[in-house]
Amino acid sequence: MRPAGAKAVTIATAFFKGGVTKTTTTMTVAQGLSLLGHRVLNIDMDPQGSLTTLHGLLPDSEIGDEDTLGPLFHGDKADVKYAIRKTYWTGIDLIPAASAMFSAEFALPAQQMNDRSFEFWDVLNKGLESVREEYDVILIDTPPSLSYMTINALFAADGMIVPMTASMLDMASSSQFWNLFSDMAGAISSKLSTPKEYDFINILLAKIDNNDTTTRAVREWISTVYGGKVLPVEIPLTAVSGSAASEFSTVFDITKYDGDKRTYKRAREAYEALALSVEDSMRMVWAKRGLKNG
């Protein structure tokens, strides 16, 4: 599906707050894109390892620091190939996470202090270069904070998906997110010969309850503030998603649903539409670089 000569489009799922479906979004987008024929690399950069768990692996029990990006951030490895593994889902590979990864938050600034030429924000970007021709898309699930690892994810990415629920709290948190991100990106970009630019930033509305009056109001505010960056796809709040999450799976993992079939169909169609929308963003990136299919 990837044009000849093109490299993987790297996308970070980011928001400095938990509970906004970052991990579920990353996993379902990966599954949806794989069903469209794309090769996907999932990267779990959250020491809690939720994305790793969704792949059926237990952080700290089955996954140690040596299996994560820890050695890359500590300077023991030059690229990410050592950490890539196959998963239960055909077409999706994974770089897992474990709690010991948190040590990167001390290792990266320590290297910066010892070597002024060291660029702590560019470690993941350089580490991914050797595998960008092996995948169509690289998806990064980030920690819910502005950490050194989050900064690496954002600077390695071509685009961002920012999941938000239609709540007053998320609306307020989004302002803090952009203020912090702008300050951080501006400070680092001032050191770069070429400023960091993103091909796209997509706002995804998730856990949407159309029967809730507050939801409708906040959705309008979000649309007014973010305009064309808001994806035309919304992920509904359904019993299907809750049921799948409780079993450490996603809508795409369900082979038999005992509830209302219409509810399942609505949830699955939303995630399929999200994957198609992300694919459009990928094609846009390739076209922008002068690369076209066929």
N, C-alpha and C positions, 0 to 999 in steps of 0.2 A: 504493500500500500504506500510505502514511502518512496518519493521520487528518487531517481538515480542521482547519487552525489549528495543527497540530503542527510543531515544528522538528526538524531532524536530531538524532539521538542521537549524541553524540561519545564515542568510545571510544579510549583510549590502550592500546597494547600495550607493557608496560613490565617491565623487570627489569634490575638493575644488573650484568649479566653477559652476556657473549656466548655464542653456541652453544646457546641455549635455544629456538631457532626463532621468535624474535619476528617477523622479517621474513616468513618463510614463513607464519606464523599470520595476519599482517595481510593478506597477499595472498590466501590461500585463503579467509579469511572474506569478503573483498571479493568474490571470484569467486562463492562460494557464495550470498551474499546477493543478488548481481545476478541469479543464476539463479532466485531466488525472487521476482524482480520489483522489487527495491529499487534506487534510485539511490545510488551510492556515490562518496564523495570520499576517495581515499587521499592521505595526507600523509607524505612522507619527511622526517623531521627528523634523520636520522643523516647527518653529513657524508660517511660512507663511501659512501652512496648505493646500498645493496644493494636496497632496494625499487624505486628508480628503474631499476636494472639489470634487475630482474625484469619491468619494463614495456617492456623492449627499448630503453632509452635509456642512453647512456654518460655518466656524470658527468664533468665537466671537459672532455670532448671535445664532446659535443652539448649539455651543460647547463652554463651559466655561473652565477655568483652572482646575476645579475639575473633568472634564471629560477626562483630558489628563494625561501625565506622570508627570505633575507638582507636585502633592502631593507626588509621589514617590521620586522625587529628593529633595523635601523639608524635607523629613524624616517623613511625616505624614502617609504614607502607607508603608507596608513591601513587598508587591508584586503587580503585575500588574492586578490582576483579576478584581478589581473595575472598571477599565477603558475599559474593553473589551466589545464590542457591536456587534450585528449581522449587516449585511449589505444587500443591495438589491441583492447581488450576492451569490447564494448558495455555501457554502463551504469556504467562505472568511469572517473572522471576522476582526474587526478593533479596534485599539487604536488610536483615533483621536488626532489632534493638534489644538492649538489656539495660538494667539499672546502672551498671558500671560505666556506661557511656557518659554519665554525668561528669566524670573526671575530665572530659574534654573542656568543660567550662573553666578549668584551672590550667590545663595544658596549653591551650591556645594563647591566652594572654601572657603566660610565662615565656613561650617561644618568642612572642612579640617583644617582650622586654629584653630578652637576651640577644635578639637579632633585629635591629631596626629595619632591615630590608625585608623581613618576613611579613607577608600579607595574610593575616589571620582569617580574613573574610573570603579568601580565594582558594582555600584548601580543597573544599569539596568540588568546586568548579574544575580545578586542575585534575582532581582525582577521577572525575567522570569522563574526561576527554578521551580516554582509551576505549570507552564502551559506547560512545554516542553513535557510532555507525552500526551497532549491533541491535539497536532498538528503534522503534518508531516514536515512543514517548517514554519519558522518565517522570514518575510521579513521586513527590516528596511530601510525606506527612510530617509536619513540624510540631515542636513543643508549643504549648499555649503560653508562651512568654517570649520576651525579646532577649534571647540568649545568644551566645557566640555560635551555637549550632544553628539557631534560627537564621542568624545573619548569613551564615554560609549557605543555607538553603535558598534564601532570597537572592543572593548574589549569583548563585549557580543557575537560577531559573530564567527562562525566556518569558514566562507568563505566570500569573497568579490566579488561583481560585480562592475567594474569600467567602466562606459560608457564614450566613447570618440568619438568626431566627427573627421573626417579626415581633420583637419585644423591645420595650423601652430601654432595658439594660443593655441589650446588644447594640442598639442604636447609639447609646452613650459611649459604650466601649469602643465602637468603631472609630469615634472621633479620637480617642486616646491612641488607638492602633495607628492611625495615619499620622498623628503628631509625632509619636515616638519613631515610627518608621521613617518619616521625612527627615527628622533630626539625624538619625543614624545614617541613612543613605546619603544625606548631604555631606556629612562629615567625612565619610569614606570616599565618596565620589570626588571630593576636592583633591584627593591624593592620586586619582587616576588620570591617565592621559586621555582616555575616552570615557566620558560619564556613563554610568549604568542606565540603560533604558530597557523598558519592558514592551514586548510586542502586544501584550494584552493584559488587562486586569478585569476579571469577571467576578461580579458579586452574585452569589447564589443564595436565594431565599429558601430556607429549609424548615421543616417542622411547621408547615403552614396549615392553620386551622381556619378555613374560610367561614366557619360559623361564629368565630370570635370577633366581636366588634373592635377590640383593641388591635387585633391582627390587621384588619382592613385599614385602620388609620395609620399604623406604623409602616405598613407596606407602601402607602402613598407617600409618606415622608421619605422613605428610603429611595423610592423611584425619583422623587424630586431632587434629592441630594446627589445621587449617583448617576441618574440619567441613563445613557446608553450602555453604561458598564453593567447594569443589572441584566442578568440572563433572562431570556423569555421563558425559561423553564423554572418551575417551582417544585420543590419536593414536599408532598403533602404529609401531614401528621396522620399516620394510620396505625392500626393495630398490627399490620403486617411487619412494619419496620421494628416495632417494639418486640414482637415475637422473635424475629430473626436475631436481633441484638442480644436477647436473653440467651440464645443458643450459640453465641459467638459466630454468627454467620450473617449473610446479607440477603436481600430480596432475590438476588441471582442464584443463591445457594439452595433456595427452597424448591424441592421437587414435588411436594404435595402439601397444599394448604387446606386445612380443615375449616377455615373461616369462610367469610363471604368472598366468593370468587371475584366479584366486581371490585372489591377493595384491593385484592391482590393485583388484579389487572391494572388498576389505577396507579398503584405504587410502582409496579414494574415498568409501566409505560413512561412514568416520570423519569426513572433512572435511565431508561433507554434513550429518552429525549435528551437527557443531560450528556450522555456519551456522544450523541450526534452533534450536540452543540460544541463540545470540547474538540471533536474531530474537525469541525469547521474552523476553530481557532488554530488547530495544527496546520490545516491546509493554508490558512492565511499566512502563517509564519513562513512556510515553505515557498509560497508564491511571492512573498515580500523579498525573499532571498533569491528570486529568479528561478526557482525550481518547480517543475510541474510534472504531474503523473503522465507517463506515456510520452 
